[in-house]
Amino acid sequence: PIRYSVPIWQSLNDAVLYAVIGQMLSVSASASIINRLYKNLGSADNILQWVQKNCYKKGPVMGVSQRKRKALKAWSLYAADSGGRWRNWKSMPLKEYRNEICSIWGFGRWSADMIAIFHLGRMDVWPETDAGIQKTSKLVFGTANYSKIKKMISGRETVMALYLWELINKNLLRHFKDSNDG
């Protein structure tokens, strides 16, 4: 069975924290930083308050880069000033949702997709900017081009992404390499 069940993050602030810290880091590196933050500060809300006080310090603080602290501060400002627009994210058309997230400093398509999958539980998300998805798509589908893959997975994008990540998590990619080489 696959290891994920969605949604896995209970609060939006948890989701934002995991998405920002996880940008451009391995799962184990981001987990180490996040665990340290929760151990020392207790909750996502406390971490976001800590970010407000430490946003402009130079270099990493508790493993969090200045850019990531700035992105988390931008999230806090957005959440306070948006009039609760984030409450509509689950029902927004995907393109509009992504545009909304990407309007927040430090948030890109990957962050938007991780929040959509793992907090909102959306089933219409194909995280094509994720390096693992790109790699496994080439092996499984013979391409990472979403317009070609979409024909095969339309309506099941998130489920397929979860399965592709499981191929990585369970170290099963070697089976595809062997079958494609021979």
C-alpha positions in Angstrom: 0.0 0.0 0.0 1.1 3.6 -0.5 2.3 5.4 2.6 0.5 8.6 2.0 -3.1 9.5 2.9 -4.2 13.0 2.2 -4.6 15.4 3.7 -1.7 14.9 6.1 -1.2 18.4 7.4 -4.0 19.5 9.8 -3.6 23.2 9.7 -2.9 25.5 6.9 0.1 27.0 8.8 1.5 23.5 9.1 1.1 23.0 5.4 2.8 26.3 4.6 5.6 25.6 7.0 6.3 22.2 5.4 6.0 23.5 1.9 8.4 26.4 2.4 11.0 24.5 4.4 10.8 21.6 1.9 11.7 23.8 -1.1 14.8 22.6 -2.7 15.7 20.2 0.1 15.6 16.5 0.5 12.8 15.0 2.5 15.3 14.0 5.3 16.9 17.5 5.5 13.6 19.3 5.6 12.2 16.8 8.2 15.3 17.5 10.4 14.8 21.3 10.3 11.0 21.0 10.8 11.4 18.6 13.7 14.0 21.0 15.3 11.6 23.9 14.9 8.6 22.0 16.4 10.8 20.7 19.3 12.0 24.1 20.2 8.9 26.2 19.4 6.0 23.8 19.8 3.6 24.7 17.0 3.3 26.2 13.5 1.8 29.3 15.0 4.7 29.7 17.4 7.2 29.1 14.5 5.5 31.8 12.4 5.7 34.2 15.4 9.4 33.3 15.8 9.9 34.1 12.0 8.4 37.6 12.5 11.2 38.3 15.1 14.0 36.6 13.1 13.1 37.4 9.5 16.0 39.7 8.8 18.8 38.1 10.6 21.6 37.1 8.2 22.2 33.5 7.3 20.4 30.4 8.5 18.8 30.5 12.0 17.8 27.1 13.4 18.5 25.7 9.9 16.0 28.1 8.2 17.5 30.3 5.5 16.8 34.0 5.5 14.8 33.6 2.2 12.6 30.9 3.7 12.0 33.1 6.8 11.1 35.9 4.5 8.7 33.7 2.6 7.1 32.5 5.9 6.7 36.2 7.0 5.1 36.9 3.6 2.6 34.1 4.3 1.8 35.6 7.7 1.2 39.0 6.1 -1.0 37.4 3.3 -3.0 35.4 5.8 -3.7 38.5 7.9 -4.5 40.8 5.0 -6.3 38.6 2.5 -9.7 38.6 4.2 -9.6 34.8 4.5 -9.4 34.3 0.8 -7.4 31.2 1.5 -10.6 29.6 2.8 -11.7 29.2 -0.9 -8.6 27.6 -2.1 -10.0 24.0 -2.2 -12.9 25.0 -4.4 -11.0 27.5 -6.7 -10.1 26.4 -10.2 -6.6 25.0 -10.0 -5.1 27.7 -12.2 -6.6 30.5 -10.1 -5.5 28.7 -6.9 -1.9 28.4 -8.1 -1.9 32.1 -9.2 -3.1 33.1 -5.8 -0.4 31.1 -4.0 2.3 32.3 -6.4 1.4 35.9 -5.7 2.9 35.5 -2.2 6.6 36.3 -2.0 8.7 33.1 -1.9 5.9 30.8 -3.0 6.0 29.0 -6.4 4.2 26.3 -8.2 5.9 23.5 -6.2 4.7 25.0 -2.9 1.3 25.6 -4.2 1.0 22.0 -5.4 2.3 20.5 -2.1 -0.2 22.5 -0.1 -3.0 21.5 -2.5 -2.2 17.8 -2.3 -1.2 17.4 1.3 -3.4 19.9 3.1 -6.3 20.7 0.8 -6.6 17.1 -0.4 -7.2 18.2 -4.0 -7.2 15.3 -6.5 -6.6 17.5 -9.6 -2.9 18.4 -9.0 0.0 17.2 -11.2 3.1 18.5 -9.5 5.2 18.7 -12.7 7.8 21.0 -11.2 8.7 18.3 -8.6 12.1 16.7 -9.4 10.9 13.3 -8.3 7.8 13.4 -10.5 9.9 14.5 -13.5 12.3 11.6 -13.0 9.7 8.9 -12.4 7.5 10.2 -15.2 10.3 9.7 -17.7 10.7 6.2 -16.5 7.1 5.2 -16.2 5.6 7.2 -19.1 8.7 7.7 -21.2 8.3 11.5 -20.9 8.0 14.2 -18.4 5.8 16.3 -20.8 2.5 16.8 -18.9 0.5 17.4 -22.1 1.4 13.9 -23.2 0.9 12.3 -19.7 -2.4 14.1 -19.1 -4.1 11.9 -21.7 -3.3 8.9 -19.5 -4.0 10.3 -16.0 -6.6 13.0 -16.4 -8.9 13.0 -13.3 -6.3 11.0 -11.3 -3.4 13.4 -11.2 -2.8 13.5 -7.5 -3.2 9.7 -7.0 -0.7 9.1 -9.8 1.7 11.6 -8.2 1.4 9.8 -4.9 2.2 6.4 -6.6 5.2 7.9 -8.4 6.6 9.2 -5.1 6.1 5.8 -3.6 8.3 4.3 -6.3 11.0 6.6 -5.1 10.3 6.0 -1.4 10.4 2.2 -1.8 13.5 2.4 -4.0 11.6 0.7 -6.9 12.9 2.9 -9.8 15.6 0.3 -10.6 12.9 -2.0 -11.9 12.0 0.6 -14.5 15.6 1.4 -15.5 16.3 -2.3 -16.0 13.2 -2.8 -18.2 13.9 0.3 -20.3 17.5 -0.5 -20.8 17.0 -4.0 -22.2 
